[in-house]
Amino acid sequence: MYCGDVLALSYDEQGIVVNELPWDTVHNGEIYFIKNNNTTYLTHGIHKYAGKYIPQIPSWAIKNAQYRMKKEHLNILDPFCGSGTTLLEAATHGCSSVGIDIDPLACLVSRVKTRTISDDVLLNLNVDFWNIFEMTTSNYMPNIDNFNHWFNENNIEHLSRLYETIRTYQSSTDLFELLLVTLSSIIRKSSNADNRSLKTYVSHTHIKKVPDALEAFRSHLKRNIARLIELNQVIKYSETYVHNPASSSESGYLPVKESFDCVITSPPYIKSMDYLYNQMLEVLWLGPYLGINGKDALNQYKKLYIGSQVRDKKYIPLIGIDEIDSFIGNIFKLNPKHAAICAQYFSDISDHLSATYDLLIPNGEYYMVVGNSNVSGIEVPVNRFVQLIAIRQGFTVNFDIGYIIRKHYMIFPRVKSGGLITTDWIINFRK
Ligand SMILES: C[S@@+](CC[C@H](N)C(=O)[O-])C[C@H]1O[C@@H](n2cnc3c(N)ncnc32)[C@H](O)[C@@H]1O
């Protein structure tokens, strides 16, 4: 059933009902139902991102780590930062942070979400932009095949003119990127593609009423400016860096050298998400800026993501932990390609845990959020397997707790026979 643009799930309140997760005492195996469902406060609502976690999770993890480490100012790493939920929470809790993500749109959203711009400049933007827009014409066409399949004539003209106007701000990175993110946030809704599907496609059964792109942009820009003005009032600290390993000048798996007190992250789920396919229209509109020009470049770029792609379907790496290898062996009997995806996923997670271990200070904390995806009809116990890998790496496991996912703004295919999987797991490791 749909509720606005979120999917409202029916649920049994089997979890422990709380307003927010308790930050001093939680016990292994507990499952929580978090009542507070305001997930778009400050700049959290600036751009949708499939796979985004609720800000209450990093907010709780930061308070937990501050309490346990007896330290207010933490240097936090989110190595799969997506749209920057952890980074914004770090900034509002007085912590510095570094975010890493392979997805260029996610990196852009993360930067815009955490960057403060003075109130005067923001208020001027809303006037200046429209003055420039009035004088701008455009023939810009992004590199998208079958353009008229995706957009109506009116919105093609408006989006193109908006893009051309935004380009006049190139010398002012802060405003330029804010405007690009605002444009990106209205692309899907201004297209003929279904708003809630994980894959970008035009549904012939669910006929969409497409809004006018200009009006959508006008109201989003106003709203985003208000969000940033609100952020100026509450942000305590904004030392935030965002790296994309594909474009970073630093080489290596994690392109950072400093050490961190705490890692808070949610890695990709196995086989549940093709981020570029999900945001195909947004990425292709912003293609020249994001460095992904056209469908071929997009298909090449996809190979860099963990979780959804199999790099070599004949190669099934051994993880070296019997329980995981025999599980993958059973998947192999059902579907060798799925076995390769699973094995590669746990091999990538193992490399990741080894690299992050080196970046954490002694006694540093790691909060990892994972979901147990379904592969070949079998639920993969990701929460257990990452613990086994982390222990082998040298981490100790303090606890794992679950929380019930209340809203999916997009429909995740993590289906069990009974419907959507509605629990994610937070695992706390210590170095
Ligand atoms: C579950 S999402 C994180 C969402 C984030 N917590 C948020 O609130 O927006 C996982 C992220 O991992 C990123 N990712 C996938 N493969 C990666 C890689 N090889 N290196 C870095 N990031 C990667 C994806 O682009 C995606 O943004």
The ligand as an SDF file (V2000), in Angstrom:
LIG
                    3D

 27 29  0  0  0  0  0  0  0  0999 V2000
   23.5890    1.1750    1.8770 C   0  0  0  0  0  0  0  0  0  0  0  0
   24.3250    2.4430    0.9420 S   0  0  0  0  0  0  0  0  0  0  0  0
   24.8170    3.6280    2.1470 C   0  0  0  0  0  0  0  0  0  0  0  0
   23.7420    4.6330    2.3950 C   0  0  0  0  0  0  0  0  0  0  0  0
   24.0920    5.6710    3.4300 C   0  0  0  0  0  0  0  0  0  0  0  0
   24.2090    5.0980    4.7540 N   0  0  0  0  0  0  0  0  0  0  0  0
   23.0450    6.7740    3.4400 C   0  0  0  0  0  0  0  0  0  0  0  0
   22.4010    6.9740    4.4610 O   0  0  0  0  0  0  0  0  0  0  0  0
   22.8320    7.4050    2.3930 O   0  0  0  0  0  0  0  0  0  0  0  0
   25.8470    1.7250    0.4440 C   0  0  0  0  0  0  0  0  0  0  0  0
   26.7590    2.6110   -0.3730 C   0  0  0  0  0  0  0  0  0  0  0  0
   27.9340    1.8800   -0.7130 O   0  0  0  0  0  0  0  0  0  0  0  0
   28.4330    2.4560   -1.9050 C   0  0  0  0  0  0  0  0  0  0  0  0
   29.4260    1.5870   -2.5340 N   0  0  0  0  0  0  0  0  0  0  0  0
   29.2310    0.4790   -3.2960 C   0  0  0  0  0  0  0  0  0  0  0  0
   30.4060   -0.0100   -3.7060 N   0  0  0  0  0  0  0  0  0  0  0  0
   31.3770    0.7920   -3.2080 C   0  0  0  0  0  0  0  0  0  0  0  0
   32.8050    0.8070   -3.3060 C   0  0  0  0  0  0  0  0  0  0  0  0
   33.4520   -0.0930   -4.0310 N   0  0  0  0  0  0  0  0  0  0  0  0
   33.4990    1.7810   -2.6330 N   0  0  0  0  0  0  0  0  0  0  0  0
   32.8310    2.7290   -1.9210 C   0  0  0  0  0  0  0  0  0  0  0  0
   31.4710    2.7880   -1.8340 N   0  0  0  0  0  0  0  0  0  0  0  0
   30.7570    1.8240   -2.4530 C   0  0  0  0  0  0  0  0  0  0  0  0
   27.1840    2.6710   -2.7410 C   0  0  0  0  0  0  0  0  0  0  0  0
   27.4030    3.6410   -3.7430 O   0  0  0  0  0  0  0  0  0  0  0  0
   26.1800    3.1180   -1.6730 C   0  0  0  0  0  0  0  0  0  0  0  0
   26.0820    4.5240   -1.6250 O   0  0  0  0  0  0  0  0  0  0  0  0
  1  2  1  0
  2  3  1  0
  2 10  1  0
  3  4  1  0
  4  5  1  0
  5  6  1  0
  5  7  1  0
  7  8  2  0
  7  9  1  0
 10 11  1  0
 11 12  1  0
 11 26  1  0
 12 13  1  0
 13 14  1  0
 13 24  1  0
 14 15  1  0
 14 23  1  0
 15 16  2  0
 16 17  1  0
 17 18  1  0
 17 23  2  0
 18 19  1  0
 18 20  2  0
 20 21  1  0
 21 22  2  0
 22 23  1  0
 24 25  1  0
 24 26  1  0
 26 27  1  0
M  CHG  2   2   1   9  -1
M  END
$$$$
